[in-house]
Amino acid sequence: MNVLLTMLGMWAVTFASRYLGLSLGGVRLPPFWLAFLRFVPVSVFAALVVPDVANAADAPRRAVAALVAGLLMWRSRQLALGILGGFGTYWLLRWLGLG
């Protein structure tokens, strides 16, 4: 029962925050907040990827693949190309037995 109550509470908080954000659609944010929010996806992505790269047994191989992915995304501004390039680099290094 405790798990069910926790899940319902998490759902309620998530639903309320998203509903509030969507219902404020007519509100214009100041330029500072718009500039600040541009960096949220990059920050979340880094927070998810960096610990996995740094704490893995094959960390050097993953670090090279992450660097290639980052460079591809930076130069092309295309997330899909960066992801495919990073995965391709990782599997190529693994196949060659490097890293």
SEMIMAR-563672 format. One line per field, with one value per atom (N, C-alpha, C, O): atom name; x, y, z; residue in three letters. Coordinates in nm, 2 decimals, decimal comma, padded with zeros to 4 digits. Layout:
% SEMIMAR-563672
site <- [CA:...]
u <- [X:...]
v <- [Y:...]
w <- [Z:...]
code <- [ALA:...]
This chain:
% SEMIMAR-563672
site <- [N:CA:C:O:N:CA:C:O:N:CA:C:O:N:CA:C:O:N:CA:C:O:N:CA:C:O:N:CA:C:O:N:CA:C:O:N:CA:C:O:N:CA:C:O:N:CA:C:O:N:CA:C:O:N:CA:C:O:N:CA:C:O:N:CA:C:O:N:CA:C:O:N:CA:C:O:N:CA:C:O:N:CA:C:O:N:CA:C:O:N:CA:C:O:N:CA:C:O:N:CA:C:O:N:CA:C:O:N:CA:C:O:N:CA:C:O:N:CA:C:O:N:CA:C:O:N:CA:C:O:N:CA:C:O:N:CA:C:O:N:CA:C:O:N:CA:C:O:N:CA:C:O:N:CA:C:O:N:CA:C:O:N:CA:C:O:N:CA:C:O:N:CA:C:O:N:CA:C:O:N:CA:C:O:N:CA:C:O:N:CA:C:O:N:CA:C:O:N:CA:C:O:N:CA:C:O:N:CA:C:O:N:CA:C:O:N:CA:C:O:N:CA:C:O:N:CA:C:O:N:CA:C:O:N:CA:C:O:N:CA:C:O:N:CA:C:O:N:CA:C:O:N:CA:C:O:N:CA:C:O:N:CA:C:O:N:CA:C:O:N:CA:C:O:N:CA:C:O:N:CA:C:O:N:CA:C:O:N:CA:C:O:N:CA:C:O:N:CA:C:O:N:CA:C:O:N:CA:C:O:N:CA:C:O:N:CA:C:O:N:CA:C:O:N:CA:C:O:N:CA:C:O:N:CA:C:O:N:CA:C:O:N:CA:C:O:N:CA:C:O:N:CA:C:O:N:CA:C:O:N:CA:C:O:N:CA:C:O:N:CA:C:O:N:CA:C:O:N:CA:C:O:N:CA:C:O:N:CA:C:O:N:CA:C:O:N:CA:C:O:N:CA:C:O:N:CA:C:O:N:CA:C:O:N:CA:C:O:N:CA:C:O:N:CA:C:O:N:CA:C:O:N:CA:C:O:N:CA:C:O:N:CA:C:O]
u <- [00,08:00,00:00,09:00,05:00,20:00,29:00,35:00,36:00,38:00,43:00,33:00,36:00,20:00,09:00,07:00,06:00,07:00,06:00,18:00,16:00,29:00,41:00,40:00,42:00,35:00,34:00,23:00,24:00,12:00,01:00,05:00,02:00,13:00,19:00,28:00,27:00,37:00,46:00,38:00,41:00,27:00,19:00,12:00,12:00,07:00,00:00,09:00,06:00,21:00,31:00,35:00,36:00,38:00,42:00,31:00,33:00,18:00,07:00,04:00,02:00,05:00,02:00,12:00,09:00,25:00,36:00,35:00,36:00,32:00,30:00,18:00,18:00,07:-00,06:-00,04:-00,09:00,03:00,05:00,14:00,11:00,24:00,32:00,25:00,27:00,16:00,09:-00,02:-00,05:-00,08:-00,19:-00,13:-00,21:-00,01:00,05:00,10:00,20:00,05:00,09:00,09:00,17:00,01:00,00:00,11:00,12:00,18:00,28:00,41:00,45:00,46:00,59:00,70:00,70:00,80:00,91:01,01:01,02:01,08:01,18:01,30:01,32:01,38:01,49:01,59:01,65:01,61:01,71:01,66:01,75:01,54:01,49:01,49:01,51:01,46:01,46:01,60:01,62:01,70:01,84:01,88:01,95:01,84:01,87:01,81:01,88:01,69:01,62:01,68:01,66:01,75:01,82:01,92:01,95:01,98:02,09:02,04:02,12:01,91:01,86:01,87:01,92:01,84:01,85:02,00:02,03:02,09:02,23:02,28:02,35:02,23:02,27:02,22:02,29:02,09:02,03:02,10:02,13:02,13:02,20:02,34:02,38:02,41:02,54:02,53:02,61:02,43:02,42:02,38:02,42:02,32:02,29:02,41:02,42:02,48:02,59:02,72:02,78:02,76:02,90:02,92:03,03:02,83:02,86:02,87:02,95:02,79:02,80:02,93:02,99:02,98:03,11:03,23:03,32:03,22:03,34:03,35:03,46:03,24:03,24:03,24:03,21:03,26:03,25:03,38:03,49:03,38:03,50:03,58:03,70:03,51:03,57:03,56:03,53:03,60:03,59:03,67:03,61:03,79:03,86:03,79:03,78:03,73:03,66:03,53:03,50:03,46:03,34:03,37:03,30:03,49:03,52:03,55:03,52:03,62:03,65:03,52:03,50:03,43:03,30:03,22:03,16:03,22:03,15:03,21:03,14:03,34:03,41:03,37:03,34:03,37:03,33:03,19:03,15:03,10:02,96:02,94:02,87:03,01:03,00:03,05:02,99:03,16:03,21:03,12:03,10:03,06:02,96:02,84:02,79:02,79:02,67:02,71:02,63:02,83:02,86:02,88:02,83:02,94:02,96:02,84:02,81:02,76:02,64:02,51:02,42:02,51:02,38:02,27:02,15:02,31:02,21:02,23:02,34:02,14:02,15:02,16:02,24:02,08:02,08:02,22:02,27:02,28:02,42:02,52:02,61:02,51:02,60:02,58:02,68:02,46:02,43:02,48:02,55:02,45:02,50:02,65:02,71:02,71:02,86:02,92:03,02:02,86:02,92:02,90:03,00:02,79:02,77:02,86:02,92:02,87:02,96:03,10:03,17:03,15:03,29:03,31:03,41:03,21:03,22:03,23:03,32:03,15:03,15:03,27:03,32:03,31:03,43:03,55:03,63:03,57:03,68:03,67:03,77:03,55:03,53:03,57:03,63:03,53:03,55:03,70:03,76:03,77:03,92:04,00:04,12:03,93:03,99:04,07:04,16:04,04:04,11:04,03:03,91:04,10:04,03:04,01:03,96]
v <- [-00,12:00,00:00,12:00,22:00,12:00,23:00,27:00,39:00,17:00,19:00,26:00,35:00,21:00,27:00,42:00,50:00,45:00,59:00,67:00,79:00,62:00,69:00,72:00,83:00,62:00,64:00,74:00,82:00,73:00,83:00,97:01,07:00,98:01,11:01,17:01,29:01,08:01,13:01,17:01,27:01,09:01,13:01,26:01,34:01,28:01,41:01,53:01,63:01,52:01,63:01,66:01,77:01,55:01,56:01,62:01,72:01,57:01,62:01,77:01,85:01,80:01,94:02,04:02,15:02,00:02,09:02,11:02,22:02,00:02,01:02,09:02,17:02,06:02,13:02,28:02,36:02,32:02,46:02,52:02,63:02,45:02,51:02,52:02,62:02,43:02,44:02,54:02,61:02,56:02,66:02,80:02,90:02,82:02,96:02,99:03,07:02,93:02,95:03,09:03,12:03,18:03,31:03,41:03,52:03,35:03,43:03,44:03,34:03,56:03,58:03,58:03,66:03,50:03,50:03,61:03,64:03,66:03,76:03,70:03,58:03,78:03,72:03,65:03,55:03,69:03,61:03,47:03,38:03,45:03,31:03,23:03,11:03,29:03,22:03,18:03,07:03,26:03,23:03,12:03,02:03,12:03,02:02,89:02,79:02,88:02,76:02,69:02,57:02,76:02,70:02,60:02,51:02,61:02,52:02,40:02,32:02,40:02,29:02,15:02,06:02,14:02,00:01,96:01,84:02,05:02,01:01,97:01,87:02,04:02,01:01,87:01,79:01,85:01,72:01,60:01,50:01,62:01,52:01,49:01,38:01,60:01,58:01,51:01,42:01,54:01,48:01,33:01,25:01,29:01,15:01,07:00,95:01,14:01,07:01,06:00,95:01,17:01,17:01,06:01,00:01,04:00,94:00,80:00,72:00,77:00,64:00,63:00,52:00,73:00,73:00,71:00,63:00,79:00,79:00,66:00,63:00,60:00,49:00,35:00,25:00,34:00,21:00,15:00,21:00,02:-00,06:-00,02:-00,02:00,01:00,05:00,21:00,26:00,28:00,42:00,49:00,59:00,45:00,52:00,51:00,61:00,40:00,38:00,47:00,53:00,47:00,55:00,70:00,77:00,74:00,88:00,92:01,03:00,84:00,88:00,89:00,98:00,79:00,79:00,92:00,98:00,95:01,07:01,20:01,29:01,20:01,32:01,33:01,44:01,22:01,22:01,27:01,35:01,21:01,25:01,40:01,47:01,45:01,59:01,68:01,78:01,64:01,72:01,72:01,83:01,61:01,60:01,68:01,75:01,68:01,76:01,91:01,99:01,94:02,08:02,14:02,25:02,06:02,11:02,11:02,20:02,00:01,98:02,04:02,06:02,05:02,09:01,99:02,03:01,86:01,76:01,65:01,58:01,63:01,53:01,39:01,31:01,36:01,22:01,19:01,08:01,28:01,26:01,24:01,15:01,31:01,29:01,16:01,09:01,12:00,99:00,87:00,78:00,88:00,77:00,77:00,66:00,89:00,89:00,84:00,77:00,87:00,82:00,67:00,60:00,62:00,48:00,41:00,30:00,46:00,41:00,40:00,30:00,51:00,52:00,41:00,34:00,40:00,31:00,16:00,09:00,13:-00,01:-00,04:-00,15:00,07:00,05:00,02:-00,07:00,10:00,08:-00,05:-00,12:-00,09:-00,23:-00,34:-00,44:-00,32:-00,43:-00,43:-00,54:-00,32:-00,32:-00,36:-00,38:-00,37:-00,41:-00,30:-00,33:-00,17:-00,06:00,00:-00,02:00,06:00,13:00,03:00,07]
w <- [00,00:00,00:00,00:-00,06:00,07:00,08:-00,06:-00,09:-00,14:-00,27:-00,36:-00,44:-00,35:-00,43:-00,40:-00,48:-00,27:-00,23:-00,28:-00,32:-00,27:-00,33:-00,47:-00,52:-00,55:-00,69:-00,72:-00,81:-00,65:-00,67:-00,64:-00,70:-00,53:-00,49:-00,60:-00,63:-00,65:-00,76:-00,88:-00,95:-00,92:-01,03:-01,01:-01,10:-00,89:-00,86:-00,87:-00,93:-00,82:-00,83:-00,97:-01,01:-01,05:-01,19:-01,27:-01,35:-01,25:-01,33:-01,29:-01,38:-01,17:-01,13:-01,18:-01,23:-01,18:-01,23:-01,38:-01,43:-01,45:-01,60:-01,64:-01,73:-01,57:-01,60:-01,57:-01,65:-01,46:-01,43:-01,54:-01,59:-01,59:-01,69:-01,82:-01,89:-01,86:-01,98:-01,97:-02,07:-01,86:-01,84:-01,84:-01,86:-01,82:-01,82:-01,96:-01,98:-02,07:-02,20:-02,25:-02,34:-02,20:-02,24:-02,18:-02,22:-02,08:-02,01:-02,09:-02,13:-02,10:-02,17:-02,07:-01,98:-02,09:-02,00:-02,03:-02,15:-01,93:-01,96:-02,04:-02,04:-02,12:-02,20:-02,12:-02,17:-01,99:-01,91:-01,89:-01,91:-01,86:-01,84:-01,97:-01,97:-02,08:-02,21:-02,24:-02,29:-02,22:-02,24:-02,14:-02,18:-02,02:-01,92:-01,96:-01,94:-02,00:-02,03:-02,16:-02,17:-02,24:-02,36:-02,31:-02,39:-02,20:-02,15:-02,07:-02,03:-02,04:-01,96:-02,03:-01,96:-02,16:-02,22:-02,22:-02,20:-02,25:-02,25:-02,11:-02,10:-02,01:-01,87:-01,83:-01,77:-01,86:-01,83:-01,90:-01,84:-02,03:-02,11:-02,04:-02,03:-02,01:-01,95:-01,81:-01,78:-01,74:-01,61:-01,62:-01,53:-01,73:-01,75:-01,81:-01,78:-01,90:-01,97:-01,90:-01,89:-01,84:-01,78:-01,67:-01,68:-01,57:-01,48:-01,54:-01,50:-01,64:-01,71:-01,79:-01,79:-01,84:-01,92:-01,82:-01,84:-01,71:-01,62:-01,53:-01,49:-01,50:-01,41:-01,47:-01,41:-01,60:-01,67:-01,68:-01,66:-01,70:-01,71:-01,83:-01,84:-01,94:-02,07:-02,08:-02,19:-01,98:-01,97:-02,09:-02,14:-02,12:-02,23:-02,36:-02,44:-02,39:-02,52:-02,52:-02,62:-02,41:-02,40:-02,40:-02,46:-02,34:-02,34:-02,49:-02,52:-02,56:-02,70:-02,78:-02,86:-02,76:-02,83:-02,79:-02,88:-02,66:-02,62:-02,68:-02,71:-02,69:-02,75:-02,89:-02,94:-02,97:-03,11:-03,12:-03,21:-03,04:-03,04:-03,01:-03,08:-02,91:-02,88:-02,99:-03,02:-03,05:-03,16:-03,28:-03,35:-03,31:-03,42:-03,39:-03,48:-03,27:-03,24:-03,24:-03,28:-03,19:-03,19:-03,33:-03,36:-03,42:-03,56:-03,64:-03,72:-03,63:-03,72:-03,66:-03,73:-03,53:-03,46:-03,48:-03,47:-03,50:-03,51:-03,41:-03,41:-03,32:-03,22:-03,27:-03,23:-03,37:-03,43:-03,49:-03,47:-03,56:-03,61:-03,50:-03,51:-03,39:-03,28:-03,21:-03,18:-03,19:-03,13:-03,22:-03,17:-03,35:-03,44:-03,45:-03,45:-03,45:-03,46:-03,33:-03,34:-03,22:-03,09:-03,08:-03,04:-03,12:-03,11:-03,21:-03,18:-03,33:-03,43:-03,39:-03,41:-03,33:-03,28:-03,17:-03,17:-03,08:-02,97:-03,02:-02,98:-03,11:-03,16:-03,25:-03,26:-03,33:-03,41:-03,32:-03,34:-03,21:-03,12:-03,05:-03,02:-03,01:-02,95:-03,05:-03,01:-03,17:-03,27:-03,30:-03,32:-03,30:-03,32:-03,19:-03,20:-03,08:-02,96:-02,89:-02,81:-02,92:-02,86:-02,75:-02,74:-02,66:-02,54:-02,44:-02,33]
code <- [MET:MET:MET:MET:ASN:ASN:ASN:ASN:VAL:VAL:VAL:VAL:LEU:LEU:LEU:LEU:LEU:LEU:LEU:LEU:THR:THR:THR:THR:MET:MET:MET:MET:LEU:LEU:LEU:LEU:GLY:GLY:GLY:GLY:MET:MET:MET:MET:TRP:TRP:TRP:TRP:ALA:ALA:ALA:ALA:VAL:VAL:VAL:VAL:THR:THR:THR:THR:PHE:PHE:PHE:PHE:ALA:ALA:ALA:ALA:SER:SER:SER:SER:ARG:ARG:ARG:ARG:TYR:TYR:TYR:TYR:LEU:LEU:LEU:LEU:GLY:GLY:GLY:GLY:LEU:LEU:LEU:LEU:SER:SER:SER:SER:LEU:LEU:LEU:LEU:GLY:GLY:GLY:GLY:GLY:GLY:GLY:GLY:VAL:VAL:VAL:VAL:ARG:ARG:ARG:ARG:LEU:LEU:LEU:LEU:PRO:PRO:PRO:PRO:PRO:PRO:PRO:PRO:PHE:PHE:PHE:PHE:TRP:TRP:TRP:TRP:LEU:LEU:LEU:LEU:ALA:ALA:ALA:ALA:PHE:PHE:PHE:PHE:LEU:LEU:LEU:LEU:ARG:ARG:ARG:ARG:PHE:PHE:PHE:PHE:VAL:VAL:VAL:VAL:PRO:PRO:PRO:PRO:VAL:VAL:VAL:VAL:SER:SER:SER:SER:VAL:VAL:VAL:VAL:PHE:PHE:PHE:PHE:ALA:ALA:ALA:ALA:ALA:ALA:ALA:ALA:LEU:LEU:LEU:LEU:VAL:VAL:VAL:VAL:VAL:VAL:VAL:VAL:PRO:PRO:PRO:PRO:ASP:ASP:ASP:ASP:VAL:VAL:VAL:VAL:ALA:ALA:ALA:ALA:ASN:ASN:ASN:ASN:ALA:ALA:ALA:ALA:ALA:ALA:ALA:ALA:ASP:ASP:ASP:ASP:ALA:ALA:ALA:ALA:PRO:PRO:PRO:PRO:ARG:ARG:ARG:ARG:ARG:ARG:ARG:ARG:ALA:ALA:ALA:ALA:VAL:VAL:VAL:VAL:ALA:ALA:ALA:ALA:ALA:ALA:ALA:ALA:LEU:LEU:LEU:LEU:VAL:VAL:VAL:VAL:ALA:ALA:ALA:ALA:GLY:GLY:GLY:GLY:LEU:LEU:LEU:LEU:LEU:LEU:LEU:LEU:MET:MET:MET:MET:TRP:TRP:TRP:TRP:ARG:ARG:ARG:ARG:SER:SER:SER:SER:ARG:ARG:ARG:ARG:GLN:GLN:GLN:GLN:LEU:LEU:LEU:LEU:ALA:ALA:ALA:ALA:LEU:LEU:LEU:LEU:GLY:GLY:GLY:GLY:ILE:ILE:ILE:ILE:LEU:LEU:LEU:LEU:GLY:GLY:GLY:GLY:GLY:GLY:GLY:GLY:PHE:PHE:PHE:PHE:GLY:GLY:GLY:GLY:THR:THR:THR:THR:TYR:TYR:TYR:TYR:TRP:TRP:TRP:TRP:LEU:LEU:LEU:LEU:LEU:LEU:LEU:LEU:ARG:ARG:ARG:ARG:TRP:TRP:TRP:TRP:LEU:LEU:LEU:LEU:GLY:GLY:GLY:GLY:LEU:LEU:LEU:LEU:GLY:GLY:GLY:GLY]
